[in-house]
Amino acid sequence: MSKKGKNEGGADKTRRTDASQPALTPLERKAAERRARYQKKRRIIRTGQVLMATGALMALIHLLAHWGAFGGQPSNLVDLVAGYPAAILIVFVGAVAAGQRQ
């Protein structure tokens, strides 16, 4: 009788969860990592652009509210919190996100 080690016979080998796909070569893994980094960077830039557009729209709506397009003037609290300062802050955060370099 011979004693078998853990890896002999294949009974105790750890298996990959997605055994249908072969293992990636180092070049393929590097390309996949590069693609993932690029997609993450594009997602951050696009989010920044959306934030900038949202801030600009918010400033425009606030300007229209001051002109009385919606039936009256905004209150002082709205002017202080949700008006131009919030719009500028949203545009600034969007610009920072859209200007990321990595």
C-alpha positions as CSV (number, residue, x, y, z in Angstrom):
1,M,0.0,0.0,0.0
2,S,1.3,3.4,-0.9
3,K,0.4,6.6,0.9
4,K,-0.9,9.3,-1.3
5,G,-0.2,13.0,-0.6
6,K,-2.9,15.6,-0.7
7,N,-2.2,16.7,-4.3
8,E,-1.9,13.2,-5.7
9,G,-5.0,11.8,-7.2
10,G,-6.7,15.1,-7.6
11,A,-9.3,14.6,-4.9
12,D,-8.1,17.5,-2.7
13,K,-7.1,20.0,-5.3
14,T,-8.7,23.3,-5.1
15,R,-10.8,24.2,-8.2
16,R,-11.6,27.5,-9.7
17,T,-15.1,28.6,-9.4
18,D,-15.4,29.3,-13.1
19,A,-13.7,26.2,-14.4
20,S,-15.2,26.7,-17.9
21,Q,-12.7,29.6,-18.6
22,P,-9.0,28.8,-19.0
23,A,-6.5,30.7,-16.9
24,L,-5.3,34.0,-18.2
25,T,-1.8,34.5,-19.4
26,P,0.2,37.3,-17.8
27,L,-0.2,39.4,-21.0
28,E,-4.0,38.9,-21.0
29,R,-4.2,39.7,-17.3
30,K,-2.2,42.9,-17.8
31,A,-4.5,43.9,-20.7
32,A,-7.6,43.2,-18.6
33,E,-6.2,45.3,-15.8
34,R,-5.4,48.1,-18.2
35,R,-8.9,47.9,-19.6
36,A,-10.4,48.0,-16.1
37,R,-8.4,51.0,-15.1
38,Y,-9.4,52.8,-18.3
39,Q,-13.1,52.1,-17.8
40,K,-12.9,53.3,-14.2
41,K,-11.2,56.5,-15.3
42,R,-13.8,57.1,-18.0
43,R,-16.6,56.5,-15.5
44,I,-15.1,59.1,-13.1
45,I,-14.7,61.6,-15.9
46,R,-18.3,61.0,-17.2
47,T,-19.6,61.4,-13.6
48,G,-17.8,64.7,-13.3
49,Q,-19.2,65.9,-16.5
50,V,-22.7,65.0,-15.4
51,L,-22.2,66.9,-12.1
52,M,-21.0,69.9,-14.0
53,A,-24.1,69.9,-16.2
54,T,-26.3,69.4,-13.1
55,G,-24.7,72.4,-11.4
56,A,-25.1,74.6,-14.5
57,L,-28.7,73.6,-14.7
58,M,-29.2,74.3,-11.1
59,A,-27.7,77.8,-11.5
60,L,-30.0,78.5,-14.5
61,I,-33.1,77.4,-12.6
62,H,-32.1,79.6,-9.7
63,L,-31.6,82.6,-12.0
64,L,-35.0,81.9,-13.6
65,A,-36.5,81.8,-10.1
66,H,-35.0,85.2,-9.3
67,W,-36.5,86.6,-12.5
68,G,-39.9,85.4,-11.3
69,A,-40.5,82.6,-13.9
70,F,-41.9,80.3,-11.3
71,G,-44.3,82.7,-9.6
72,G,-42.2,84.4,-7.0
73,Q,-38.8,85.1,-5.4
74,P,-36.9,82.3,-3.6
75,S,-36.7,82.6,0.2
76,N,-33.5,83.7,1.9
77,L,-32.8,80.1,3.0
78,V,-33.1,78.9,-0.5
79,D,-30.9,81.7,-1.7
80,L,-28.3,80.8,0.9
81,V,-28.3,77.0,0.6
82,A,-29.8,75.8,-2.6
83,G,-29.0,78.7,-4.9
84,Y,-25.7,79.7,-6.5
85,P,-23.4,78.4,-3.7
86,A,-24.7,74.9,-4.1
87,A,-24.6,75.1,-7.9
88,I,-21.0,76.4,-7.8
89,L,-20.0,73.6,-5.4
90,I,-21.5,70.9,-7.6
91,V,-19.8,72.4,-10.7
92,F,-16.5,72.5,-8.8
93,V,-16.7,68.9,-7.6
94,G,-17.6,67.8,-11.1
95,A,-14.7,69.7,-12.5
96,V,-12.3,68.1,-10.1
97,A,-13.7,64.6,-11.0
98,A,-13.6,65.3,-14.7
99,G,-10.0,66.6,-14.6
100,Q,-8.6,63.5,-13.0
101,R,-5.3,62.2,-14.4
102,Q,-4.0,58.8,-13.5
